[in-house]
Amino acid sequence: MKKDITLPLLTIGHFTIDLACLYFYFTYFPPCGLVAGISAALFYNFLAFALQAPIGCFFDRFPARKSTSIGILFVLVGYICGFCRLYTAGLMLCGFGNAFYHVGGSIGIARTDTKGLRNSGIFVSAGALGVSLGTFLASGPGLSDFRRQTVTVLLVLFLLILLVLQKRVRSSRHSARSPLPVKTTTLLLLLSLLAVFIRSFGGLFFPSSYRLLFTLPGNGPLAIFLLAMASGITAFLGKFMGGFLSNVCTAFFRNHTSWKSIDSRSGNYLSGILTLGISTLLLTFGGNIPLLCFLGILFFHAAMPVTLFELYCILPDHPGFAMGLSTVMLFLGYLPSTWIPPDTLPDSLILCLLTLLATGCMAAAFLLYRRSRT
């Protein structure tokens, strides 16, 4: 029997898809004016994120490899359109490809046990690195036409390899759970989606002092690379550790408190409360100190797997739709950035209030869930 490589394959694929899509976007749609930039960004993000819910709802009945394969094919055809100078059509196909791959990845990794917590964090973390690297490769200094063509060809070849490997992708089997009342489930769903929206909007007000940690004196090219990748590295580390922190939190409360019956969902909520609470303190009082700012944003991103896992638990038979709902909230939270200049608002105060509000959503969901279990 072949070893199951679904998680590493989907994680590498997530990294590659996001890298390829952002590379295409910034190569053919460089910032050339506010209106043009906003239009292209809105167009791509709407296709890549806002459409995942209906796509996920449809593909939940099919194997994971079906939608991941379609997603890769869309991106490949998008690159062919780029070669033919059909840039808008290519961007549209890349957006669709990103959406399909996210849906397939969710169907492949969604679980409702401790492995699901771990898998959610690992899978979502890779996209942050792909976005940052794709942006850097497309807009880096001194970028020659030869280098652009080389990167494009390498990406196409790697996408072809990924397409062939999709036959090794499997759909995850869900664990059995005790059903909750419909009213409770609906409230938990709304609280989780609200937390995702608030976190997405709050990300617009991140301080940037942590970037100084990625600039090393005397290392010109390396410093430029690390500075460009700083946001992606921070998001990657935070999301990657988020699922593991939830597992640690569950084990700690089970072994060292009177809550012996605590399950993975309760521990997951507590992890979200702790990480967002710590993030609030660090970003409010240490936003100007690079190390504390870095840790604050790290803990902020660690809440991402928390809400994704909860959505998988609420909609266990519809993991693609669950991922789609979360990305719709991400898109809605991103929208204000297209018309609100962040530097005109009191960033630290707004970020503090938003993070506290997201923490409150997690706390309310925890109390509601625990009450429904007693």
C-alpha positions, 0 to 999 in steps of 0.5 A: 500500500502506498504511503499517504503523502496527501498533507505534504503534497497539498501543502507544497501545492498550496505554496506553489499555486499562491506563488504562481498566481501572485507572480502572474499578477505582479508580472502582468499587472504591476502597480501603475496607478491607484485605480488600475491597481485596485481594479486588478486586485479586486478582480483577482481576490474576488475570484480567488476568495469570494467564489470558494464558498459555491465552488466548495459546496459543489465539490464537497461531493467529489474526491479532493484530487478532482478540484486540486487538478482543476485548479492546477489546470486553470493556472496553467491555462492562465499562464498560456494566456499570458504567453499570448498577451491575454493578460486579463483572461490569464488573471481570471483563470489564475483566480479560479485556479486558486479557488479550486485548489483551496477547496480541494486542499480543504477536502483533503486535509479536513479532520475533526480530531487533533490531527485536523488541528495540526493539518489545518495549520500546516496547510494554510501556512504555506500560502503565506510564503508563496504569496510573498515569494511570488510578489518578490520574484515578480517585482524584485530589483533588477529583474531582467526579461531573461530572469522573468522567462526563466521563472515562468518556465520553471513554474509551469514545469513545477505545476505540471509535475504537481498535476501528475502527482494529484493522483496521490491525493486522498480525501480525509475521513471525518471523525464521529462527533456528538451532534449539537442543537441547530441553534447552537451550531448556527451561533458557533458558525456566526461567531467563527465567521465574525472572528475571521472577518475581524482578523482580516480587517485588523491585519490592515493595521499591523505595525511594521517595526518587526521588519527590522528583525529581517534586515541584517547589516552588511548583507545587501541582497539577503537583507532585501530578500528577508525584508520583502519576505518578512510578512510571509515568514511571520504569517507562515510561522504563526499559522504553522504553529497555530494547530500545534499550539491548540493541541498543546493547549488541549493536552495541558488543560486536560492533564493539569486542570480539573477539566479532564473531559476537555475535547479538541474543540474546547482546547482549540477555543482556549488556544484562540483566546490565549493567542489573540489575547497575547497578541493584543498585549504585545501589539498594543504595548510593544508595537514599536519594539521589533521582537515584541511586534514580531511575536504579536503578529505571530500569535495573531496569525496563530488564530487562523487554524483555530477558526478553520478547524472550528468551521470543519467541526461545524460543517463536517460533511462540507469541508470545501464549503467551510473553507469557502466561508472563511475565505469569503470573510477574508475577502470582505475584511480585505475590502476596506483597504481599497478605500481606507488609507491605513495611515490616516487612522489610529492604527494601534488603537483600532488593532487593539479593539479589533483583536479584543473583539475577535478574542471576545468571539472566541470566548463566547463560542467557547462558553456556548460550546461548553454549555451545550456539552453539559 
